[in-house]
């Protein structure tokens, strides 16, 4: 029987859940059945749409216990990171939306205020929930509102520096606040860092409390010397205990610690949460869980426990999409080749070795790759240190996440003119992950950094070439950005002007179409459509978009109209930068810039969103034709000296 058939036959209990109150009424036996039904439901639904299946299989019992102890939405439940919230969505009455999970008109893959009053924070960047929780708890205390604040921190979020800044303030404030550490030893991949090692050692030593109790009992029964001897030895034992457990680490901050508890035992988690709720101050509940729990393909996936696959076969776990060459694969392959030639090249990633391609370098040169955990700020400044030490670091992160390290890129790297290459995967509109994960800000945000060069390859050949150019730069930082998904076929240039590739040109020089990065193919299609209307279009790929190449300004001066099209925000984007460079050079050719409006665009496929924004070949061709024909219709003004003579 398939998982889908099993869900249909045995999901009766799940179908009765329309809100947290339904879970509160269930017996322990019913909760066990419900947990199994939720797992079947998740596997069946996510197998069709893709999504974060591994993290959610690991928090089923944990989420059920939370909703039994706390009263959402009056009590605020915050998920860090937000991709752990699928079970929360199910419990809060959103089962029907899973048929179109992460698709247009369906549920977001993260908490969403638009979906439910049970969701509060939705930016879904890791390590932020404790800061939100600190502020909420302070607000409720000041307003004398008796409301609980619960932050679920897991999937490596505690490796982020913001968590520790927040913990320091939470302890100082002393307000009621429950921090649930979902300790699955993973982020995207096995969690890296000292805290992770600390928690792992605890998991490997489950009997340490029993040993202490046994020693205490034996010494306490010894006459005369028993009690004094116990007090002395207890100090020694406490040191041993502290080496194994995180209890002292948190309690030294002033935060009570409960655990560890089995995160897959609803009763155990519920008991710990009730104790924490009744304490009246900040409490950490340490729940040990297993990512991908209950689904063999996820449990056996050592790379990332089925963290966020596309559509897959429920029986085997195999992805349904045909294999294709991805942008990430091309980068990973070329980086290894460069590392073969250059021993000074090293890799850095922030808990995302597999998704960013750095894992390929790690497999061949494990001592030359550094996974710093979910800590992009540290990654940037650590890279600065590596560069100061004579190496060339390649920092691979998603485009949306480098925003978090702007100050470090600006002052720690660029101001020191250090050779660090930042490779930004998933640049532009990425689609199903929604607005918090769109990589549309980087060209605008980092375009203001002095001495920083930004490259946007159009295909696999240009990606390889521009990566090599980036790591050859020795007097400042570089950024190489590319989208998600499959790489289109190589698009060779007809000629190169300086650093600018000319992809198409005609006898007429009506329009210069500047197609940034992966929009090069769109540019070629636009040129063909506009040519049908009798106009000539020169299509260029600037390759390096910051600083604006001087040759691009020269090409602009030779045309009647300049149009830029990019998959970043228009404000401060490539079009803005080119316009400024043209004004500085006194090039008075009109310029039209097409790009992404600075707004929060809903999730959907990349194609759907680009169509909504008018960034399709048909839309752009219509705009370009209208603009250039409008120039034809404008009356030609006489030169200024002739007009004066008539007067």
N, C-alpha and C positions, 0 to 999 in steps of 0.2 A: 504494500500500500504506500502511495506517495505521501509526502509531507502535506500536500494540499488536501488530499482526500482525508488524511488523519485529522487535519484541522476542522474540516467540515463535519466529521463524525463526532469528534471529541471536544469541540470548542464551545460546548453549551454553557459552561460556567463563565467563560470569558464574555460571551454575548450578554450576560446579565450585568456587566460592569459598565455603567454610564457615568460614574463619578466616584470620588474617593470614599463616599459613604457606603458604597456597595462593598468595597474591600474591607472596611472596618467591621462589617457584620459577619464576616466569614470565620469559620473554624480553622484550626491549624491544619486539619486534613484537607479542607477545601483550598487553603492557600497553596499547599503543595501541588494540588491538581491545577490550580490557576497558573502557577509559575510554569508548569510544563506546557499548558495551553498557550501562554504568552510566547514561549520560545518557538513553538510550532508556528504560531501566527507570524512572528517576526521573520522566520526563515522563509515562509511561503511568500510573504509580501515583498521583502527586500530582495529576494532572488529575482524578482521581475524588474524592479526599478533601480537596483543598486543602492548603496548607502552604508552607513556605519553599523554593520551587523555585529562585529566582534565586541565592541565596547558595551553594547546594549544587552547582549546575551549574558554579560558578566554582572549586570546590575539589577536583574529581575527581582530577586528577593529583597535586596537592599531598598529598591524603590517601593515595593509593597509595604515594607516595614515603616518607611518614612511616612507614607500616606495613612497608615494606621495610627501612628503616634501624633502626627501633627495635623492641623486643620487648614489645608490649602483651600482657597487663596488667602485667607486672613493671615495664616502663618506663611511666610515667604520662603519658598524652596528655590535655591539658586544652584545651577549646574555648571561646573567648571571641569572639563570643557562641555559645551552645550551639546556635542554629539552623543552624549550619554543619556539624552532625555526622551528617547523613543518610548520607553516603558512608562515614563511619566505622562506622555501624550495619550497612551492607551488607557491608563487609569483615569485620566481626566476627560474621557469621553470622546476621543478623536480617532477611534478605530476605523471609521469609514474613510477617512482621508488617506489611509495608507495605500489604497489602490493607486494613488498618483503621488506617492511620496517623492519629493524633490522635483516634481514635474509641474508644468503650468497648471494652476488651478488646484493643486494638491498641497499636502502638508510640507512645510519647510523641514529641512534636515536638522534644524536647531530650534531652540525655544523661540516663540514668536508672539509678541504682544497682540498682533492682529488676529491670531488664532484663538487665544484663550486668556481669560483672566488669571489662569494658573501660571502663566509665563510672565516673567518680569524682565530679565536681562537676555539679550539676544545677539550680542556682538560676537560671541563664540571664539574669541581669541583667548588662549589659555592664560591661567594665573591671575585672572581679574576678579573672580567672584568674592574672594575674601575682602577685597577693598570695598566692593559694593556692600557686602554684609556688614562691615564695620560702620559704614555710613548709615545704613538702614537701622542698625541697632542703636546707634546714637540718636537718630531722629525719633525712634519710638520711645526711647528713654526720656528725651526732652519733652515729648508730647504726652508723656504718661500713658502710652498705649501698651496694653498687655498683649504683645504679639511676638511670636517666636521667629527668629531668623535662622535658616539652616542652609549651609553651603556645602555642597557635595564637591570635593576636590579630588580629582583622580586622573588617570591616563597621563601621568607624568607632570601634571600642573604644578606640583610642589617643587619642581626643579626650577621654576620661574622666580625671579627675584621679587616681583610684586607681592607674591604670597608671603615672603618673609618680612617685607616692609609692613604688610597688613597685619601679620601676626603680632608684631611688636606693638602696634597701635591697639589691636584688639585686647591684648593683655593689659595694657595701661588703662584702657577705658573700663574694663571689667564688666561690660554689659552682658546680659544673657544672649548667648549665641552658640549654636551647635555647629561644629565643623566635622563633617563626615569625610574621613580620608578613605577613598576607595582605592585600596592598595592592591593593584593587580600586577605590579612590577613592570608595567608597560606604559608607553605613550603610543607612538606609532609602532615603535620597536622596543626592545627591552630598555627600561628606563635607566639613564646614566646619572651617576653622581654619588656623593657621599651619603645623602639621605637615603637614596635607593639602596645602597649597600647596607646601611644601618637597618632598614626595614627587612631586607632580605635575610640578614643574620638572625633577626628575631624569628622569622618564619622557619628557619632551620633549627631553632632551639625552643621548641614548644614547651619543654619541661622545666624551664629555668625557675618559674615560680614555685613549682612543686619541690624542687631541690631546696630552695630557701626555706620553705615551710618545714621541711623535714629537719634541716639543721637547727632551725629555731626551736622546734619541739624537743630535740635531743639536748641542746644546751640549756634550755629553760628548766629541765628536770634535774640538772646537776646541782647538788646542794652547795651553798656558799659562793662558789666561783661561777655558778651557772649564769646568773643575771648579769653581773659585771662582764663576764667573758662574752656573753651574747652581745652586749652593747658594743664592745670593742670589735668583735668579729663581724657584727652587722655592718659596720662602716666599711670593712673590707668587702663584704658580700655586696653591699650597695654599689661599690665601684664596679664589681663584676656585672651586676645587673644593669648598670647604666651603660656598660659597653655593649650589652645585647639589646636593650630595649630603648625605644624613643621616649619612654615615660618621663625620665628626668630632663631630657632635652626640652620638652614642651612645658613641664611644670616649672623649670627654671625660668621660663618666660612668664610664668603666672597663669598658665592655662592648664586646667585639669585634663587628665588623660584617662580614657576608658578603652580597654582592649588588650590585645587584639581579639576580635570576635570573628566567627566564621560568617563571611558576608553572604553565604548561600544558605544560611539557616535563619528563616524569618523570625522565629521566636527569639533566638539569641540577639539578633540585631535590634529587634523591637525592645527587648529588655534594656539593652545598652542605651538606646535612644531615649527611653522613658527616664532613665536615671539622669541622663544629660539634660533633658528638658527640665527636670525638677531641681537641678542644682542651683540655678539662679545666677550663673556667671558663664564665662566662656569655657567650653568643654570640647575636646577632640575625641571623637569616636573612631577608632582605628578598625576598619573592616577589611579583612583579607579576602579578596575575590580572585576569580580566574577569568581572564578575558576570553570570550568565545565559549564560555561554559555551556555544556549541554549539546554542542554541535561538533561532531568529530572533525570535519574538515577545518573548522576554525581552531579547535584545540591543537590540531597537529600542524598548523601553519606557523612555523617558527619565526618567519620573517615579521609578520605583523598581526597574527591571530585574526585574519580576515577583517582588518580594521575598517576598510571602506571600499569593498570591491564593487565592480559594475554588476550587471545581471549575471546570475550564475545558476548552474544546475543544482537543485536541492539535494540530490542523492550523492553526487560526487564532489560538489563544491567548485567544479571547473567553470571558468568564465565562459559565457555564451558568445561573446563578441569574437569575431575572427581576429587573430593576431595581426598587428600592424606596427609600423615603425613610428614610435612616439618621439616627440621633441626631446623628452627626458632621456630616452635611450641613446639618441644621437650625441647629446651632451656627455653622457656617462662614458660612451665609447671613446670619444675624442679626448676627454680628460685623462683617461688611462693612457692613451697613446702619448699625450704630452708629458705625463708623469714618467713614462718610460725613458723619455729623452732628457727630462729635467728633474734632478733629485731635489731641487729647491721648492718644487710645487707640492703643496699640501692641501688637504681638504678639511672644511669645517661644515658641520650641519647642526641644526637645532632640533634634535629628536626626530629627524625625518630623513634618515640615510637612504632608505629604499625609495620613498616618494620623490626625492630630488635627484636620485641617480648617484649620489656620493657613495652608496654601498658598493658599487662596482670598483671604485678606487680602494675602498677599505678591504675588499676581498683580496686584492693583489698586493696592496701595501698597507697592512693594518696599522703600522706604527706611524703612518703619515696622514691619518684621518682622525679628527677630533670631534666627537659628538658631545656638545656642551649641554644637552637637555633643552627644555623649552626656555631659552634665554638668549634671545636675539641681540639684546644690548651687549651682553657679555661676549657673544660670538664676534661682534664687530670690533670691540676693543681688544679682545684676545687676538684677533687677526692682526690688529695694529701692532701688538707686541711681537707676533711671529714675523711680521714684515720688518720690524726694527731689528730682529735677530737674524736677518739675511735670507728669509724665506719668502715665497710668493704664495699667500693663502688664497684659496678659491672657496668663498663662502656661498653655499647653495641653500637657498630658502625659497618659500613661496613669496611671490611679489607682495601680497597683502601683509605678510609678516615683517618685511624689512621696514615698513612704516614705523614700527615700534623702536627702531634703532636709529632714527634720524639724527639725533644729537651726537651719537657715537660716530656715525659716518661723517658728519660735518666736522666735528672738532677733534675727535681722536684719530681719525684716518686722514681725511682730506687736508686738514690744516697742517698736518705733518708731511703732506705729500707722499704718502706711503703707497707702495704697490700692492693693493688688495683688490681682487676681482670678486664682485658680488654677482652670482648667477641667479636670476629671478625666474623661477618656474611659475606657470599658471598666471602669466601677465595678461592683462586685458579682461574682457568679460569671460568668465569661466563657466557660467550656467547654473547647474543644479545646486551648488553650495550657497548661492544667494549673496546679498550685498556685502556681508562682512568678509567674504572671501574673494571678492572681485579684485583683480590686480590692476585697477585703473588709475591709481594715484601716483605710481612711482615716477613716471616721466615728469609730472608736474612738481611733485614734492622734492625729488632729488635733482631736478634740473637747475635749482638755485645754488647748488653746492659748487664753490669755486674749484676748478681743476678736475672735476669729475667728468669722465667721458661715458656716454651711454650708447650702447649698440643694440639694434633691433634686427636680428636676422630674419630673412624671408623664407628660407628653406634649409635643408640639411647641409648643403654645401656651404652656404653663407654662415650658418651657425658654427661649423667647424673652423672656417677661416677667421671669423670674428672672435671666437674664443682664443685662438692662437694670437691674434693681434692684441687682445686684452691682456693676456698674461705676459706679453712682451713689453708692456708699458711699465716703466720703472720710476716715473716721477709723479705718480698720483693714482687714485683709485679708478676703477672701471666698473661698469654695470653691463651685463649681458642679459637681455630679457626675451622670453619667448612664451607662447601660449601653451595651453594644455592640449592633449589629444594627439591625433596623427599628423605627421608632417606631409604637406602636399609635395608633389613632384618638384624636382629642382627647376628653377626658372633662371636660365642663364642670361647675363647682360649682353647687350649688343656692343657696348663699349663702356669704359669707365672714365669719368672726368674727375680727376683728383681722387677723392675717396667715394664719390657718388657713382652708383651704377645706373646707367641708362638702359631701361628695359624695352622701351619702344619709342619710336619717333617717326615723324612724317615730314613731308616737304613743307607743310604749313606749321607755323609755331603759334597756334592760337592759345593752347592751354598747357601749362606745366602742372602735371598731376603728381604730387609727392605722396607716394603710397608707403606708409611706415610699416616695416616688419612684415607680419603675416598678411597684411592687406595688399601685398604686391600683386597677387593673383586677381583680386578684386579690381585693382587698378588697370590691369590688362584688359579685363572684360569691359570696364567702363570706356576705355579708349576705343575699343571696337564699336561699341554702341554709339559713341559720340561721332566717330568717323562716318557712320551711316547718315549723319545729319550734315555732312560736308565740312566738319571742322577737324583740324589736326591736333592731336594730343601727344605730348611727350611724357612718358611715364618714367619716373625715377624712383629708385630706392636709395635714400640717403645713407643707409648702412649705419653710420654713426650720427645720431640725431642731436647729441649734445657734446661739445658745443656745435652750433650750426656751422656746417662746412661752408667755407667761402665760395666754393664752386657752386653750391646750391643757390646762393644769392646771385651769382653771375648767370646761371641758367634762368632764374626768375626774371632777370632784367631783359632777357631775350624773348619773352613771351607776352601775350596780351593779358593773360589771366593766370593766377596761381591758385591751385586748390590743394589743400592738404587733407588727408584722411588717415585717422589713427584710432587705435582702440584704447586710448587713455582719455582722461578728462580734458576737455578743451581748455579750461582755465589753466594757464601756465604750461600747456602742452606744446607739442612740436609746432603746431600752427602759430601759436602765440610767439614762440621763440623765433621762428622764421620771419614773422611780421616785424618784430623788433629789429632783427638783423637787416631786413630790407630798408626800414626807415633810417637806421644808422648809416646805411650805404647810399641813402637818397635814391633808392629804387622805388618808383611810384606806381608800380604795377599793382592793380587791385588783387587782394588775396581773400579767399574764402576758406575757412577752416571747418572741417567736419570731424566730429569726435563724439565722445560720450559726455552728456551733460553731468555736471557735478550734483549727483542726487543718489538716492537709495533705490536701485533698480531691483525688482523682484526676481525670484529664482525662476528658472525655465531653461530651455536649451540655449546654447550660445546663438544658434541661428534665429530662434524666436526673438531673443532680446535685441540682436542687431537689427532685425527687421522692424521691431518697435521703434528703434532709434533712427531709422532711415539710413542705416549703414549697409545696404545691399547694393549690388552692381546696378540694378534697375533704378533704385532711388538716387544713387550718386550720379548716374548718367543723366537722369532727368534734370537734376539740379545743375549740373555742369552745362548742359545744353541751354538751359534757361538763362544762366548767368552770361555765357559767352554771346548768345543771341541778343541779350539785352544790351551788351556793349555795342553791337552792330547798330542797334536802333537809336543810340544816343547821338544827339547832334554834335558835330565836331566844332568846338569853340575856336575862333581865330586866335592866333598868337597875340599876346598882350600888347606888343608894340603896334600891331596893325589896328587893334581896337582903339588904341589911344589916338592914332592918326585920324580915324573917322570922326572922333569927337573934336 
